[in-house]
Amino acid sequence: MSKNGFSLAEVLITLGIIGVVAAITIPSLISNARKSAIESQLKKSYASITNVIRLAEIDNGSMDSWPTGAEMDVDLFWKTYFLPYFRGARLCKKQTDCGYPADMTTQQWSNAAWSLVTNDTRLMF
């Protein structure tokens, strides 16, 4: 009489191999998915900023003629060149103004928000 099927040892070895392969591949799949999501968000943000600049140039002339450095009034710059073209944007004088935790370091906050840098000011939005 012949028996068809697998022994318990064969099944456990197969499951062990599948587990090892999964343990090796799943972290890289998750990492790739996160990278793809971040890349997509950056592309969307870049496209939004590019569109804002194009619209602002239509209304205010070439970006080359916009004030920079010491001659830039940050609040006026924001109100003239960015605010009219960003829906729902707001100026962040402090982290908490834009919903970031108050205990973030300056570097963490700078990495989390878009900014315009002048000689003595960082305009976060």
C-alpha positions as CSV (number, residue, x, y, z in Angstrom):
1,M,0.0,0.0,0.0
2,S,1.5,3.3,-1.0
3,K,0.9,6.6,0.8
4,N,0.6,9.9,-1.0
5,G,1.5,13.1,0.7
6,F,4.4,14.8,2.5
7,S,5.9,14.0,5.9
8,L,5.8,16.4,8.7
9,A,9.6,17.0,8.3
10,E,9.2,17.9,4.7
11,V,6.4,20.4,5.4
12,L,8.4,22.0,8.2
13,I,11.5,22.3,6.1
14,T,9.5,23.9,3.3
15,L,7.8,26.4,5.6
16,G,11.2,27.2,7.1
17,I,12.7,28.0,3.7
18,I,9.7,30.1,2.8
19,G,10.1,32.0,6.1
20,V,13.7,32.7,5.5
21,V,13.1,34.0,2.0
22,A,10.2,36.2,3.3
23,A,12.4,37.5,6.1
24,I,15.0,38.5,3.5
25,T,12.7,40.0,0.9
26,I,9.9,41.7,2.8
27,P,12.1,44.5,4.4
28,S,13.5,45.5,1.0
29,L,10.0,45.5,-0.5
30,I,8.8,47.8,2.3
31,S,11.9,50.0,1.9
32,N,11.3,50.3,-1.8
33,A,7.6,51.1,-1.2
34,R,8.6,53.9,1.2
35,K,11.2,55.3,-1.2
36,S,8.6,55.3,-4.0
37,A,6.1,57.1,-1.8
38,I,8.6,59.8,-0.8
39,E,9.7,60.2,-4.3
40,S,6.1,60.7,-5.5
41,Q,5.5,63.2,-2.7
42,L,8.7,65.2,-3.6
43,K,7.7,65.2,-7.3
44,K,4.2,66.5,-6.4
45,S,5.7,69.2,-4.2
46,Y,8.3,70.2,-6.8
47,A,5.5,70.5,-9.4
48,S,3.4,72.6,-7.1
49,I,6.3,75.0,-6.3
50,T,7.2,75.2,-10.0
51,N,3.6,76.1,-10.9
52,V,3.5,78.7,-8.2
53,I,6.6,80.3,-9.5
54,R,5.3,80.2,-13.1
55,L,2.1,81.9,-12.0
56,A,3.9,84.5,-9.9
57,E,6.2,85.3,-12.9
58,I,3.2,85.9,-15.1
59,D,1.9,88.4,-12.6
60,N,5.1,89.9,-11.3
61,G,7.7,89.5,-14.0
62,S,10.7,87.3,-14.2
63,M,12.0,85.7,-11.0
64,D,15.4,87.2,-11.8
65,S,13.9,90.7,-11.0
66,W,12.4,89.7,-7.6
67,P,14.1,91.0,-4.5
68,T,16.8,88.9,-2.8
69,G,19.0,89.0,0.3
70,A,19.1,92.2,2.3
71,E,16.6,94.0,0.0
72,M,14.0,91.3,0.6
73,D,11.2,92.0,3.1
74,V,10.2,88.4,3.9
75,D,6.5,89.1,4.7
76,L,6.0,91.2,1.6
77,F,7.8,88.7,-0.5
78,W,5.5,85.9,0.9
79,K,2.4,88.0,0.3
80,T,3.4,89.1,-3.2
81,Y,5.0,86.0,-4.8
82,F,3.7,82.9,-3.0
83,L,0.6,83.4,-0.9
84,P,-1.8,84.3,-3.8
85,Y,-0.9,81.1,-5.6
86,F,-0.8,78.5,-2.8
87,R,-4.2,77.3,-1.7
88,G,-4.2,76.9,2.1
89,A,-0.6,77.9,2.7
90,R,0.4,79.8,5.8
91,L,3.6,81.4,7.1
92,C,5.2,79.6,10.0
93,K,7.1,81.9,12.4
94,K,7.4,79.0,14.9
95,Q,7.1,75.2,14.5
96,T,3.7,75.2,16.3
97,D,2.2,77.7,13.8
98,C,2.2,74.9,11.2
99,G,1.4,72.0,13.4
100,Y,5.0,70.8,14.1
101,P,5.8,69.7,17.6
102,A,7.4,72.5,19.8
103,D,10.3,70.2,20.8
104,M,11.6,69.7,17.3
105,T,15.2,70.9,16.8
106,T,15.8,73.6,14.2
107,Q,17.4,71.1,11.9
108,Q,14.4,68.7,12.1
109,W,12.0,71.6,11.5
110,S,14.0,72.9,8.5
111,N,13.9,69.4,7.0
112,A,10.2,69.1,7.5
113,A,8.9,72.3,5.9
114,W,9.5,74.2,2.7
115,S,11.5,77.4,3.2
116,L,12.9,80.5,1.6
117,V,16.3,81.5,3.0
118,T,17.4,85.1,3.2
119,N,20.5,86.5,4.8
120,D,19.0,86.5,8.3
121,T,15.7,84.8,8.1
122,R,14.2,81.4,7.1
123,L,10.6,81.7,5.9
124,M,8.8,78.4,6.5
125,F,5.5,77.4,5.0
